[in-house]
């Protein structure tokens, strides 16, 4: 589970990245899941978009994809969403520490 500080940090990182995952009228296919999984392994954070003709809204789309690829939804705004999954072998993003 991400803390609010970590979530804010990831949102800041996502501002500079391009949307690479697009879900259209075909819905969430195995190809979309594979693309998300591969991208998260390589980048750890991705930005996606659910088009208006998609079967599900952006929030549901983000949650379904996140569940299937074992990622976390960082943010959903309008039709865009941000997913994060740390790479256990070679972490790229160093999250801020959580104060307890």
VOBA-1610 file (N, C-alpha, C; in pm, whole numbers, padded with zeros to 5 digits, always signed):
BEGIN
Unk+00084-00118+00000Unk+00000+00000+00000Unk+00088+00124+00000Unk+00056+00218-00086Unk+00133+00341-00098Unk+00086+00444+00003Unk+00182+00516+00062Unk+00146+00627+00150Unk+00112+00748+00064Unk+00054+00850+00124Unk+00019+00970+00048Unk+00145+01039-00004Unk+00254+01033+00073Unk+00380+01093+00030Unk+00436+01019-00091Unk+00431+00887-00087Unk+00479+00806-00200Unk+00391+00827-00323Unk+00260+00834-00301Unk+00166+00857-00412Unk+00193+00993-00478Unk+00216+01095-00397Unk+00247+01228-00449Unk+00377+01226-00529Unk+00476+01152-00479Unk+00604+01141-00548Unk+00585+01075-00686Unk+00507+00967-00690Unk+00482+00897-00816Unk+00401+00981-00913Unk+00306+01060-00863Unk+00229+01151-00949Unk+00322+01251-01016Unk+00419+01301-00940Unk+00516+01395-00995Unk+00599+01331-01105Unk+00641+01207-01084Unk+00717+01136-01188Unk+00632+01114-01313Unk+00506+01085-01294Unk+00417+01055-01406Unk+00387+01176-01492Unk+00405+01296-01439Unk+00379+01417-01518Unk+00463+01422-01644Unk+00582+01365-01639Unk+00674+01377-01752Unk+00667+01259-01850Unk+00589+01155-01818Unk+00586+01040-01907Unk+00466+01046-02001Unk+00479+00979-02113Unk+00372+00974-02213Unk+00275+00861-02182Unk+00154+00875-02232Unk+00053+00769-02220Unk+00091+00658-02316Unk+00113+00538-02263Unk+00156+00428-02350Unk+00055+00315-02358Unk-00045+00317-02271Unk-00144+00210-02268Unk-00280+00269-02299Unk-00341+00224-02409Unk-00471+00276-02451Unk-00570+00161-02455Unk-00683+00180-02386Unk-00789+00079-02387Unk-00907+00138-02463Unk-00944+00073-02574Unk-01052+00123-02658Unk-01173+00033-02655Unk-01244+00029-02767Unk-01369-00046-02769Unk-01348-00197-02757Unk-01227-00243-02781Unk-01197-00386-02766Unk-01192-00428-02620Unk-01183-00330-02530Unk-01181-00360-02387Unk-01044-00404-02339Unk-01044-00467-02224Unk-00919-00512-02162Unk-00890-00654-02211Unk-00812-00662-02316Unk-00778-00792-02376Unk-00650-00847-02315Unk-00618-00970-02348Unk-00493-01031-02302Unk-00373-00951-02353Unk-00386-00896-02474Unk-00279-00816-02531Unk-00255-00688-02449Unk-00362-00625-02404Unk-00351-00505-02320Unk-00284-00541-02187Unk-00324-00653-02129Unk-00265-00698-02002Unk-00116-00727-02021Unk-00080-00795-02129Unk+00061-00826-02155Unk+00141-00698-02176Unk+00085-00604-02250Unk+00153-00476-02274Unk+00175-00403-02141Unk+00075-00400-02055Unk+00088-00334-01925Unk+00193-00404-01840Unk+00190-00537-01838Unk+00285-00615-01759Unk+00428-00590-01805Unk+00450-00596-01935Unk+00584-00573-01991Unk+00633-00431-01961Unk+00544-00333-01978Unk+00581-00193-01955Unk+00613-00168-01808Unk+00537-00228-01719Unk+00562-00210-01575Unk+00693-00276-01534Unk+00725-00389-01594Unk+00853-00454-01565Unk+00969-00366-01609Unk+00955-00303-01723Unk+01062-00219-01778Unk+01069-00082-01711Unk+00952-00021-01680Unk+00950+00119-01634Unk+00906+00140-01491Unk+00834+00046-01436Unk+00774+00052-01302Unk+00654+00144-01291Unk+00644+00245-01373Unk+00529+00336-01369Unk+00485+00363-01512Unk+00353+00353-01535Unk+00300+00378-01669Unk+00174+00463-01658Unk+00147+00531-01769Unk+00025+00611-01778Unk-00062+00547-01885Unk-00190+00530-01852Unk-00284+00470-01946Unk-00404+00558-01967Unk-00485+00520-02066Unk-00604+00598-02098Unk-00715+00503-02142Unk-00835+00528-02092Unk-00953+00454-02135Unk-01031+00546-02229Unk-01043+00505-02353Unk-01115+00587-02451Unk-01264+00588-02419Unk-01336+00686-02476Unk-01479+00699-02451Unk-01557+00577-02497Unk-01509+00509-02601Unk-01581+00392-02653Unk-01540+00262-02582Unk-01463+00273-02475Unk-01422+00157-02397Unk-01542+00101-02319Unk-01539-00030-02294Unk-01649-00095-02222Unk-01657-00050-02076Unk-01542-00009-02018Unk-01539+00032-01877Unk-01484+00174-01865Unk-01517+00240-01755Unk-01463+00374-01734Unk-01317+00364-01691Unk-01250+00476-01682Unk-01106+00475-01654Unk-01073+00419-01516Unk-01157+00447-01416Unk-01132+00396-01280Unk-01140+00244-01278Unk-01246+00189-01336Unk-01262+00044-01340Unk-01152-00020-01425Unk-01119+00042-01537Unk-01013-00009-01624Unk-00882-00017-01547Unk-00846+00089-01477Unk-00721+00093-01400Unk-00720-00016-01293Unk-00832-00032-01223Unk-00838-00131-01115Unk-00829-00273-01168Unk-00895-00302-01280Unk-00891-00436-01339Unk-00750-00470-01386Unk-00688-00376-01459Unk-00552-00401-01508Unk-00455-00416-01391Unk-00466-00328-01292Unk-00377-00334-01176Unk-00388-00469-01106Unk-00509-00519-01092Unk-00528-00648-01026Unk-00465-00761-01106Unk-00480-00757-01237Unk-00429-00865-01322Unk-00276-00866-01331Unk-00212-00749-01318Unk-00065-00744-01329Unk+00002-00720-01194Unk-00076-00727-01086Unk-00024-00709-00951Unk+00043-00573-00933Unk-00027-00468-00978Unk+00023-00331-00967Unk-00069-00252-00875Unk-00035-00127-00853Unk-00117-00038-00771Unk-00161+00082-00855Unk-00285+00122-00836Unk-00336+00241-00903Unk-00287+00361-00822Unk-00212+00448-00888Unk-00160+00568-00821Unk-00263+00678-00827Unk-00323+00697-00946Unk-00417+00808-00965Unk-00504+00783-01087Unk-00627+00832-01080Unk-00717+00831-01195Unk-00774+00972-01207Unk-00752+01035-01322Unk-00808+01168-01347Unk-00869+01165-01486Unk-00999+01189-01492Unk-01067+01187-01621Unk-01053+01051-01687Unk-01001+01049-01808Unk-00986+00922-01880Unk-00847+00860-01860Unk-00759+00930-01789Unk-00622+00880-01771Unk-00600+00821-01633Unk-00505+00726-01629Unk-00472+00663-01501Unk-00323+00632-01497Unk-00272+00617-01375Unk-00130+00587-01353Unk-00121+00459-01271Unk-00038+00365-01319Unk-00015+00240-01248Unk+00131+00230-01207Unk+00155+00167-01092Unk+00291+00149-01041Unk+00309+00007-00990Unk+00424-00051-01027Unk+00463-00181-00973Unk+00615-00184-00966Unk+00671-00199-00846Unk+00817-00203-00837Unk+00873-00330-00900Unk+00988-00316-00962Unk+01058-00431-01020Unk+01139-00496-00907Unk+01106-00620-00869Unk+01176-00681-00755Unk+01324-00710-00783Unk+01360-00729-00909Unk+01499-00763-00943Unk+01588-00641-00959Unk+01539-00542-01033Unk+01617-00421-01059Unk+01531-00297-01040Unk+01510-00254-00915Unk+01424-00136-00893Unk+01483-00010-00958Unk+01397+00066-01021Unk+01438+00189-01088Unk+01399+00310-01002Unk+01276+00306-00951Unk+01222+00418-00874Unk+01246+00393-00725Unk+01304+00491-00659Unk+01325+00481-00514Unk+01220+00568-00447Unk+01125+00503-00381Unk+01016+00573-00314Unk+01064+00637-00184Unk+01003+00750-00146Unk+01034+00810-00015Unk+00997+00713+00097Unk+01069+00719+00206Unk+01043+00633+00322Unk+00910+00671+00387Unk+00844+00573+00445Unk+00720+00595+00516Unk+00751+00617+00662Unk+00707+00729+00718Unk+00728+00757+00860Unk+00617+00691+00941Unk+00656+00615+01042Unk+00555+00546+01123Unk+00541+00608+01258
//
